[in-house]
Amino acid sequence: MTKILRIDSSIKGPASVTRKLADSITAHIGGEVIARDATQIPLIDGTWIGAAYTPADQRNDAQRDTLALSDELIAELKAADVVVIGAPIYNFGVTGPLKAWIDQICRVGETFRYTDAGPEGLVPAKRVIVAYASGGVPLGSGPDLASAYIKQVLAFVGLTDVTFVAAEGVAMGEAEAIARAEDQIKGLAA
């Protein structure tokens, strides 16, 4: 059975367009879904950085506790066959909750390492589908600061098979934007 890791990052709860799209994507793919609401993930801080850059065999109990959620999120990511990310666009970029998830899963020695040739991703290859929704910022346009960032950070940890499903122009017609995105979902390989 396909294991799907679903990351929701909208602060709009059930009114979220990306949550609706993620519902459709996960139903289309089928399988076991592990859902993670990124709005519940804390931001990293100096204590987190100190713990993350302390070698695992030298961490104290407090540092292990600090990294416990990050360890769990990384394990979910590595265990998934497919990742579905809900990425609403707020002020041209990703949401704070999505950035919090990204920061928790980007860990040296766990999801990437530095080499003489540059950073190398350590997450096993898998498919990523991003449910993109914006009020009026078209995917890939100049003002879209989110999609290139998402692709870059996913590639940084080793994930390069990234597909976007876009509900663009939600502010000008939500139902129509969702319908166009639903057509894109129907075209995805299950």
PyMOL commands that set and color helices and strands:
alter all, ss='L'
color gray80, all
select helices_A, chain A and resi 13-15+17-29+38-40+46-52+56-58+61-66+68-79+96-105+146-156+170-172+174-186
alter helices_A, ss='H'
color red, helices_A
select strands_A, chain A and resi 3-8+32-37+82-88+112-115+118-121+127-133+161-167
alter strands_A, ss='S'
color yellow, strands_A
deselect
rebuild
show_as cartoon
